Amino acid sequence: MVRLQPMNRNEFEKFYEASITNYANEKVLAGNWKEEESVEKSKEEFSNLLPEGRGTKNHYLYTIVNDQGENIGVIWLARETDEKGFIYDINIDKEHQGCGHGEKAMRRMEEEAGRLGMKKIGLHVFGHNTVARSLYEKLGYQKTNIVMEKFI
């Protein structure tokens, strides 16, 4: 079992800094951004998405907690419309990966989204992240767009 608890101030600050770096790295790995510009672009995107930090309206930021009461990851859900949410981030700490916590956290988030009146949840996954893609497909998420590129 895992549970979701709203991030406190310290948890949010750790999440925010780590996520800026992680997102920048993912965008470089995906070939979307150049390394030298990636952190600045990532900061800009996060600033636009969360202008009021963890108090930004319609954004739900949670710490994922295991049965032992340990913080093992984070998940971020945003309301896009009255009935649709979007998961901007889910991250399980490396030492807790491979134990089913991601799947459990996603199921808890789906329950939370339903409680908030959402009937549909979207998310983005980088093409190179085969583990996450497999999890989302297992949970019933459907591909809605596929963007492909080739270096020539």
Backbone as numpy.savetxt, mean C-alpha at the origin, in Angstrom:
# Nx Ny Nz CAx CAy CAz Cx Cy Cz
-3.84 -14.71 12.88 -4.68 -13.52 12.88 -3.81 -12.28 12.88
-4.28 -11.26 12.25 -3.68 -9.94 12.34 -4.82 -8.95 12.59
-4.46 -7.80 13.12 -5.44 -6.73 13.27 -4.84 -5.45 12.73
-5.73 -4.53 12.40 -5.31 -3.24 11.88 -5.61 -2.20 12.94
-4.61 -1.38 13.24 -4.86 -0.27 14.17 -4.40 1.03 13.50
-5.17 2.10 13.68 -4.77 3.37 13.08 -3.35 3.74 13.50
-2.57 4.22 12.54 -1.19 4.62 12.83 -1.16 5.77 13.82
-0.25 5.67 14.78 -0.01 6.82 15.64 1.01 7.74 14.95
1.32 8.84 15.58 2.21 9.83 14.97 3.58 9.26 14.61
4.19 8.53 15.56 5.53 7.95 15.31 5.50 6.90 14.21
4.47 6.05 14.22 4.34 5.04 13.18 4.16 5.71 11.81
3.37 6.78 11.76 3.17 7.49 10.50 4.48 8.08 9.99
5.24 8.71 10.86 6.50 9.31 10.44 7.46 8.27 9.86
7.56 7.10 10.52 8.40 6.02 10.00 7.88 5.53 8.65
6.58 5.31 8.57 5.94 4.86 7.34 6.21 5.85 6.20
6.01 7.14 6.47 6.12 8.17 5.44 7.53 8.21 4.85
8.53 8.26 5.71 9.91 8.31 5.24 10.31 7.05 4.48
9.97 5.89 5.03 10.32 4.63 4.38 9.58 4.48 3.04
8.33 4.90 3.00 7.54 4.74 1.79 8.03 5.62 0.65
8.49 6.82 0.98 9.04 7.70 -0.05 10.23 7.02 -0.72
11.12 6.46 0.09 12.29 5.76 -0.44 11.89 4.52 -1.22
11.01 3.70 -0.64 10.58 2.46 -1.31 9.90 2.74 -2.64
9.02 3.73 -2.66 8.31 4.06 -3.89 9.27 4.57 -4.95
10.20 5.41 -4.55 11.22 5.91 -5.49 11.99 4.75 -6.09
12.41 3.80 -5.24 13.16 2.64 -5.73 12.34 1.79 -6.68
11.06 1.59 -6.37 10.19 0.79 -7.24 10.00 1.46 -8.60
9.84 2.78 -8.60 9.65 3.49 -9.86 10.92 3.41 -10.73
12.09 3.45 -10.10 13.34 3.30 -10.84 13.44 1.88 -11.38
13.17 0.89 -10.54 13.23 -0.52 -10.95 12.27 -0.80 -12.11
11.10 -0.15 -12.09 10.12 -0.35 -13.15 10.47 0.41 -14.42
11.50 1.26 -14.34 11.92 2.02 -15.51 11.12 3.29 -15.74
10.35 3.72 -14.73 9.51 4.91 -14.87 10.26 6.21 -14.58
11.21 6.17 -13.66 11.93 7.38 -13.25 13.43 7.11 -13.28
14.19 8.18 -13.44 15.64 8.10 -13.31 15.99 8.18 -11.83
17.03 7.45 -11.46 17.41 7.38 -10.05 17.64 8.76 -9.43
18.31 9.63 -10.16 18.66 10.94 -9.60 17.45 11.83 -9.32
16.31 11.55 -9.93 15.12 12.36 -9.72 14.07 11.65 -8.87
14.29 10.39 -8.58 13.24 9.55 -8.00 12.77 9.98 -6.61
13.68 10.30 -5.73 13.27 10.66 -4.36 12.47 11.95 -4.37
12.90 12.93 -5.13 12.18 14.20 -5.20 10.78 14.00 -5.79
10.66 13.19 -6.83 9.35 12.92 -7.43 8.45 12.16 -6.45
9.04 11.22 -5.73 8.28 10.46 -4.75 7.77 11.38 -3.63
8.62 12.26 -3.13 8.19 13.22 -2.10 7.03 14.07 -2.60
7.11 14.49 -3.85 6.05 15.32 -4.43 4.73 14.55 -4.49
4.78 13.30 -4.92 3.55 12.50 -5.00 2.94 12.28 -3.62
3.79 11.95 -2.64 3.28 11.72 -1.29 2.70 13.00 -0.70
3.33 14.11 -0.96 2.85 15.40 -0.47 1.48 15.73 -1.08
1.30 15.41 -2.34 0.01 15.64 -2.99 -1.08 14.70 -2.47
-0.71 13.46 -2.21 -1.69 12.48 -1.74 -2.07 12.68 -0.28
-1.10 13.06 0.54 -1.33 13.19 1.99 -0.95 14.60 2.46
-1.65 15.64 1.97 -1.27 17.00 2.34 -1.43 17.29 3.83
-2.30 16.56 4.49 -2.53 16.75 5.93 -1.95 15.58 6.73
-0.97 14.87 6.14 -0.36 13.75 6.84 -1.38 12.67 7.14
-1.27 12.10 8.33 -2.18 11.00 8.67 -3.60 11.49 8.92
-3.79 12.80 8.98 -5.11 13.38 9.14 -5.79 13.75 7.83
-5.20 13.35 6.71 -5.79 13.67 5.41 -7.14 12.97 5.27
-8.15 13.76 4.92 -9.51 13.25 4.78 -9.57 12.10 3.78
-10.34 11.08 4.12 -10.60 9.91 3.27 -9.37 9.03 3.04
-8.36 9.17 3.87 -7.20 8.28 3.82 -7.11 7.56 5.17
-6.99 6.25 5.10 -7.00 5.40 6.29 -5.67 4.66 6.34
-4.86 5.02 7.34 -3.50 4.49 7.46 -3.43 3.61 8.70
-3.06 2.35 8.49 -3.07 1.37 9.57 -1.71 0.71 9.75
-1.43 0.39 11.00 -0.32 -0.48 11.33 -0.91 -1.89 11.43
-0.22 -2.86 10.85 -0.64 -4.25 10.92 0.04 -4.86 12.14
-0.77 -5.49 13.00 -0.28 -6.03 14.27 -0.58 -7.53 14.31
0.42 -8.33 14.71 0.21 -9.79 14.77 -0.35 -10.20 16.14
-0.56 -11.50 16.33 -1.13 -12.04 17.57 -0.29 -11.73 18.80
1.02 -11.56 18.61 1.91 -11.26 19.72 1.97 -9.76 20.04
1.19 -8.96 19.32 1.16 -7.53 19.55 2.30 -6.77 18.90
3.01 -7.43 17.97 4.12 -6.78 17.27 3.61 -6.06 16.04
4.14 -4.87 15.79 3.87 -4.17 14.54 4.66 -4.86 13.45
3.96 -5.37 12.45 4.63 -6.16 11.41 4.50 -5.56 10.02
3.80 -4.44 9.89 3.66 -3.83 8.58 2.68 -2.69 8.59
2.36 -2.22 7.39 1.45 -1.08 7.21 0.53 -1.33 6.02
-0.61 -0.67 6.05 -1.53 -0.70 4.92 -2.24 0.65 4.85
-2.43 1.14 3.63 -2.99 2.47 3.39 -4.13 2.35 2.39
-5.32 2.70 2.84 -6.53 2.68 2.02 -7.03 4.11 1.87
-7.45 4.48 0.67 -8.05 5.79 0.44 -9.42 5.60 -0.21
-10.33 6.50 0.13 -11.64 6.50 -0.50 -11.54 7.32 -1.78
-11.87 6.71 -2.92 -11.88 7.44 -4.20 -13.26 8.00 -4.50
-14.28 7.23 -4.21 -15.68 7.65 -4.36 -16.43 7.10 -3.15
-17.72 7.36 -3.09 -18.50 6.83 -1.96 -18.38 5.32 -1.86
-18.28 4.66 -3.02 -18.31 3.20 -3.03 -17.00 2.54 -3.42
-15.97 3.33 -3.76 -14.72 2.72 -4.22 -13.53 3.22 -3.41
-12.71 2.25 -2.99 -11.47 2.56 -2.30 -10.28 2.16 -3.16
-9.12 2.61 -2.73 -7.89 2.28 -3.43 -6.80 2.04 -2.39
-6.13 0.89 -2.49 -5.02 0.58 -1.59 -3.75 1.15 -2.20
-3.20 2.16 -1.55 -1.98 2.78 -2.04 -0.74 2.02 -1.61
-0.82 1.34 -0.49 0.38 0.65 -0.02 0.00 -0.46 0.94
0.70 -1.55 0.83 0.71 -2.59 1.85 2.14 -3.08 1.90
2.65 -3.19 3.10 4.04 -3.61 3.27 4.16 -4.41 4.55
4.61 -5.62 4.42 4.90 -6.48 5.57 6.41 -6.45 5.79
6.83 -6.20 7.03 8.26 -6.17 7.35 8.93 -7.46 6.89
10.13 -7.35 6.38 10.85 -8.49 5.79 10.86 -9.72 6.69
11.13 -9.53 7.98 11.23 -10.68 8.88 9.89 -11.38 9.12
8.79 -10.78 8.67 7.46 -11.39 8.85 6.83 -11.80 7.53
7.57 -11.67 6.43 7.04 -12.06 5.13 7.03 -13.58 4.98
6.15 -14.05 4.12 6.08 -15.48 3.84 5.31 -16.28 4.86
4.60 -15.60 5.77 3.85 -16.27 6.83 2.34 -16.10 6.67
1.90 -15.51 5.57 0.48 -15.30 5.34 -0.08 -14.01 5.90
0.77 -13.16 6.47 0.29 -11.92 7.07 -0.27 -10.96 6.03
0.31 -10.92 4.84 -0.19 -10.03 3.79 -1.61 -10.38 3.40
-1.87 -11.66 3.21 -3.22 -12.10 2.87 -4.20 -11.76 3.98
-3.82 -12.02 5.22 -4.70 -11.72 6.35 -4.96 -10.22 6.46
-3.93 -9.43 6.25 -4.09 -7.97 6.33 -5.02 -7.47 5.21
-4.87 -8.02 4.03 -5.74 -7.63 2.92 -7.20 -7.98 3.22
-7.42 -9.15 3.81 -8.79 -9.55 4.16 -9.36 -8.61 5.23
-8.55 -8.24 6.21 -9.00 -7.29 7.24 -9.33 -5.94 6.61
-8.48 -5.52 5.64 -8.72 -4.25 4.97 -10.01 -4.30 4.17
-10.29 -5.42 3.54 -11.55 -5.56 2.80 -12.73 -5.43 3.75
-12.63 -6.03 4.93 -13.69 -5.91 5.94 -13.85 -4.45 6.36
-12.74 -3.78 6.59 -12.76 -2.37 6.99 -13.37 -1.50 5.89
-12.99 -1.75 4.65 -13.54 -0.99 3.52 -15.05 -1.19 3.45
-15.51 -2.41 3.64 -16.94 -2.69 3.65 -17.65 -1.94 4.78
-17.02 -1.90 5.94 -17.58 -1.18 7.08 -17.70 0.32 6.77
-16.76 0.82 5.96 -16.77 2.22 5.57 -17.71 2.50 4.38
-18.42 1.46 3.92 -19.40 1.64 2.85 -18.86 1.40 1.45
-17.62 0.97 1.35 -17.05 0.73 0.03 -17.50 -0.63 -0.49
-17.72 -0.69 -1.78 -18.14 -1.94 -2.41 -17.09 -2.48 -3.37
-16.05 -1.69 -3.62 -15.02 -2.07 -4.58 -13.69 -1.48 -4.11
-12.61 -2.24 -4.30 -11.27 -1.77 -3.94 -10.36 -1.99 -5.14
-9.59 -0.97 -5.46 -8.58 -1.08 -6.50 -7.19 -1.00 -5.89
-6.20 -1.32 -6.66 -4.81 -1.20 -6.24 -3.93 -1.21 -7.46
-2.69 -0.82 -7.28 -1.68 -0.87 -8.34 -0.59 -1.81 -7.86
-0.06 -2.58 -8.78 1.08 -3.44 -8.46 2.09 -3.31 -9.60
3.35 -3.16 -9.23 4.39 -3.09 -10.24 4.51 -4.45 -10.91
4.72 -4.44 -12.22 4.80 -5.67 -13.00 5.86 -6.64 -12.50
6.97 -6.12 -11.98 8.06 -6.98 -11.52 7.78 -7.62 -10.16
6.71 -7.22 -9.49 6.41 -7.75 -8.16 5.49 -8.97 -8.27
6.09 -10.08 -8.67 5.31 -11.29 -8.94 4.68 -11.87 -7.68
5.32 -11.72 -6.53 4.75 -12.25 -5.28 3.44 -11.52 -4.96
3.46 -10.18 -5.02 2.25 -9.41 -4.75 1.17 -9.70 -5.78
1.55 -9.78 -7.04 0.56 -10.06 -8.09 -0.14 -11.38 -7.83
0.63 -12.38 -7.43 0.06 -13.69 -7.13 -0.92 -13.61 -5.96
-0.55 -12.87 -4.92 -1.43 -12.72 -3.76 -2.73 -12.05 -4.17
-2.65 -10.96 -4.91 -3.86 -10.23 -5.29 -4.77 -11.07 -6.16
-4.20 -11.83 -7.07 -5.01 -12.72 -7.90 -5.68 -13.79 -7.04
-4.95 -14.33 -6.07 -5.51 -15.34 -5.15 -6.69 -14.76 -4.38
-6.61 -13.47 -4.04 -7.68 -12.82 -3.29 -8.84 -12.37 -4.17
-8.73 -12.58 -5.49 -9.83 -12.27 -6.39 -9.75 -10.94 -7.11
-8.63 -10.25 -6.99 -8.47 -8.99 -7.72 -8.28 -9.30 -9.20
-8.96 -8.51 -10.04 -8.92 -8.72 -11.48 -8.06 -7.65 -12.15
-7.38 -8.03 -13.21 -6.61 -7.07 -14.00 -7.59 -6.18 -14.74
-7.37 -4.86 -14.63 -8.24 -3.93 -15.33 -7.48 -3.17 -16.42
-6.18 -3.05 -16.28 -5.32 -2.39 -17.27 -3.96 -3.08 -17.22
-3.36 -3.22 -18.36 -2.01 -3.75 -18.41 -1.20 -2.84 -19.32
-0.12 -2.31 -18.80 0.78 -1.46 -19.57 2.05 -2.25 -19.78
2.50 -2.33 -21.01 3.70 -3.10 -21.32 4.69 -2.21 -22.04
5.98 -2.49 -21.85 7.05 -1.77 -22.53 8.13 -2.73 -22.95
8.91 -2.28 -23.91 10.04 -3.07 -24.38 11.17 -2.11 -24.72
12.37 -2.45 -24.25 13.55 -1.67 -24.64 13.97 -2.16 -26.02
14.32 -1.24 -26.92 14.75 -1.63 -28.26 16.12 -1.04 -28.57
